[in-house]
Amino acid sequence: MEEYQLTEDQNSLFGESTPLKDRYIELLIIRKHRPQKHREHELSATGRLHMELLESNRSEYSPTDIESLFEPDNSRRTPRTVVLQGPAGIGKTMTVQKIMLDWSSGELYPDVFDYVFCFHCRELRFREEPHSLADLLIEQCQDMYAPVKKILAQPEKLLFIIDGFDELRSFQDPGGDNCCDDPYSKVSVEVVLSSLLRKTLLPKSYLLITTRPGAAERLQECLKFPRFAEILGFSEKGRRKYFLKFFEDERKANIALRFIENTIAVSTICFIPMVCWVICSVIKVELETEDEIADTLDTTTKVFMQFSHGLLKHDPKTRMIPSLKEFRKLCSLARDGILEQKILFEEQDIKKHDLDASSLKDLFLDRRTFHKGIGRHTLYSFLHLCFQEFFAAMWYILQKESTEELDNNKLDLKRLLVECEKPGNEHLTFTVHFIFGLSSEKVCTFLEQMLECKTSSDLVKPLLLHRAEEVAAEDPPRKGHRLLKFFHCLFEIQETEFARRVMNHFQMINLSFKILSVLDCRVLAFCLQHSEIRDHSIDLTFCRLTSHHMRALASGIKNCTTLE
C-alpha cells in the first residue's frame, strides 16, 4: 500500500511528494441532513461565528468519524452502504486515502474487512472495453495471480470504495434487470458499478461512495437504505493543526494564521482544506525570503482568485477552461442573488441562467435536497455567501459582448457604489470590495490568462476616483464606517499610483468611535503610506486600539501630523 503513504500537492514538481501523515487532519463529519434554515445561517455567517456554527452543527447532527462510518445505528442496524458527500476541495479523496492507509497498516477496521478495494471514478470513466469485477480486483492487487476466488468467497469481509462518483457524468444506471450477479462476467464498467450499487453483485459486501452533493440524486435511484454522511471541513483546532503540520515551524504557521484571522472573508472559507492549502503554499514561498507576507495574497480577492483557479485547473471536468459565456452565466446567477439577498436558488433559477448542463454548476455550486411538506425540493447555493459575492463582482468585470451592454454595466456600477453606501445595504459591501480587487492590474492579468479573455476593469478606477472627489466635497466631512468602506476598496486594488491620486482628497480622516479590526488598520496604513500628503490629521478617539492594531498602523503613521 505504498501508493497511499504519499500524497502530491497540486503544485508538486516531478518527483516531489509528501507523507500523507504530514498533510491529513481529521475533518468534521456528520450523519444527519440539516434543515434549510440551518443551512441558510451557515452560508451567511462569517468569521468566528461561521466556525462556531460548524462546530455546533457537528454536535447536533450526529457527529462521526471514519472509524465509525460502519458502526450500527440506534436500531442496531449496520449499514452496508455509506455515502460520504461534500463539495469540491473539502477533502473527500484524501479521506479515502487515509482510510486505505490505515486499513492496510492494521489500524482501521482490522476485524471488520479482510480486503478493501478503491475504485477512482476519474480513472474508470475512460474504460470502454468490457471488464469483470474479478479483472478490476486483479488490477488493484497488481498481481495476475492474486487469490481472487479466496477474496470473493467471503463478500461480507469486503469493502469497495467508489471515490468521486460525481465524475461519472455520463453514468447511466442500466437498471436492475440489466445488472449482473457474476463477478467473472465481462460487462461494461458502468454495469459492474451499477451491480455493486444495486447489490445484485456481492450483496453482502460493503460500499463507501464519495461524491459531491450534485450527484446524490443519481445515487438515490440505485441504492437501498444507504447511510448518509457529510464532510463539513476543518474545525478551528483542525485548521491550526493543518498550518502547523504544513509549515513545520510554529513561527511561520502563526504568521499565516494571523493573516487569515485578520481577514473576515478569508477566515470564513478556511474550513475548506483546499483553501488552507492555497494560503499555506503561497505564504510558504514568501516566507522563505521574507519575514512577513508580501503581496501575493495580501488581499481577499487574491485568495479567492487563487482558490478558483486551483479548482478549475485540477478538476477533470474543467481542465479545458470553460468559455467566457459559461462564466458569465455563473456570475449572473451570483449577482442576481446578491441584489435580491438570495443565497438558496431553485431549479428554475438554474434554468433561467442556462446552467443546467454547465460543468461550473457542479464545481462551484452545492446542491441540497430539503423536506417540503410531504415532499422534497432541491436547492442550490455557492459554497458560501463569500463565494457568491466574489462571482457577483466578477460579473461586473468580465468583458461585455456589445457597446450597449458595456454602457449598461457602467450605469449598474455607479448605482451599486451609491447603493452600497446607504444604511441597510451592508449586504453589498463585500461584492463592491471584490469588484475593486478584481480591477487591479495584477489580478486582471491573472484573470484574463485564466479565462483567456479581456475584462472591463478599466471602468472601475475612474468611478472610484470620481466618487472620491464627491465624498471629499461632502459637508460635513464623511466619517466612520462609510469612510472606511471607501478605503477598503482602495486597499483591494493595491496600486500605489492610484492610491496617491485618491488619497489627495482626504487630508482629514475621522474614524472616531468606530471599533477597528486589525485588517481595518492595515487598510488605513496602506492608504496613508501611499499618500502624497504628509500632514494627514486622523481622529481615532475611542477606537479601542491594542498593540496589534498599532503594529498594523505603524507604516502609515509617518504621514500624519495629528493623531488623536
NORJOCOR-V611011 format. One record per backbone hydrogen bond with DSSP energy under -0.5 kcal/mol. CO is the residue of the C=O (numbers start at 1). NH is the residue of the N-H. Records with the same first field share a line. If there is no record, write none. Layout:
CO->NH / NH
This chain:
1->4
2->5 / 6
5->20
7->18
9->12
13->16
18->7
19->22
20->23 / 24
28->232 / 233
29->64
30->230
35->39
36->40
37->41
38->42
39->43
40->44
41->45
43->385
46->49 / 50
47->51
48->52
49->53
50->54
51->55
52->56
53->57
54->58
55->59
56->60
57->61
61->31 / 32
62->31
64->29
65->68
66->69
68->71
73->76
76->78
77->73 / 79
80->207
81->227
82->84 / 209
83->85 / 229
84->211
85->231
87->90
89->274
91->95
92->96
93->97
94->98
95->99
96->100
97->101
98->102
99->103
100->104
101->105
102->107 / 108
103->106
109->112 / 113
115->159
117->119 / 161
118->120
119->121 / 163
120->123 / 124
121->125
123->126
124->127
126->128
131->187
132->136
133->137
134->138
135->139
136->140
137->141
138->142 / 143
143->146
146->148
147->151
148->152
149->153
150->154
151->154
152->155
154->157
155->158
157->114 / 115
158->206
159->117 / 161
160->162 / 208
161->119 / 163
162->164 / 210
163->121
164->167
165->168
167->169
168->171
171->173
175->178
176->179
181->183
182->185
183->134
185->187
187->131
188->192
189->193
190->194
191->195
192->196
193->197
194->198
195->200 / 201
196->199
200->202
202->205
206->160
207->82
208->162
209->84
210->164 / 165
211->86
212->215
213->216
215->219
216->220
217->221
219->222 / 223
223->225
227->83
229->85
230->30 / 232
233->28
235->239
236->240
237->241
238->242
239->243
240->244
241->245
242->246
243->247
244->248
249->253
250->254
251->255
252->256
253->257
254->258
255->259
256->260
257->261
258->262
260->263 / 267
262->264
263->267
264->47 / 268
265->269
266->270
267->270
268->271
269->272
271->234 / 273
272->275 / 276
273->277
274->278
275->279
276->280
277->281
278->282
279->283
280->284
281->285
282->286
283->287
284->288
285->288
286->289 / 290
299->303
300->304
301->305
302->306
303->307
304->308
305->309
306->310
307->311
308->312
309->313
310->314
311->315
314->316
315->318
319->321
323->327
324->328
325->329
326->330
327->331
328->332
329->333
330->334
331->335
332->336
333->337
334->338
335->339
336->340
337->342
338->341
345->380
346->349 / 350
347->351
348->352
349->353
350->355
351->354
355->358
358->361 / 362
359->363
360->364
361->365
364->383
366->381
368->379
370->377
372->375
375->372
377->370
378->347
379->368
380->345
381->366
384->387 / 388
385->389
386->390
387->391
388->392
389->393
390->394
391->395
392->396
393->396 / 397
394->398
397->456
402->406
403->407
404->408
405->409
406->410
407->411
408->412
409->413
410->414
411->415
412->416
413->417
414->418
415->419
416->420
417->421
418->421
419->422
422->425
425->428
426->429
428->432
429->433
430->434
431->435
432->436
433->437
434->438
435->439
437->440
440->444
441->445
442->446
443->447
444->448
445->449
446->450
447->451
448->452 / 453
454->399
456->459
457->460 / 461
458->462
459->463
460->464
461->465
462->466
463->467
464->468
465->469
466->470
467->471
468->472
469->473
471->474
478->510
479->482 / 483
480->483 / 484
481->485
482->486
483->487
484->488
485->489
486->490
487->491
488->492
489->493
490->494
494->496
495->499
496->500
497->501
498->502
499->503
500->504
502->505
503->506
507->537
509->511 / 539
510->480
511->514
513->515
514->516
517->521
518->522
519->523
520->524
521->525
522->526
523->527
524->528
525->529
526->530
528->531
536->538 / 561 / 562
537->509
538->540 / 564
539->511
540->543
541->513
543->516
546->550
547->551
548->552
549->553
550->554
553->556 / 557
554->557 / 558
556->559
557->560
559->536
562->538
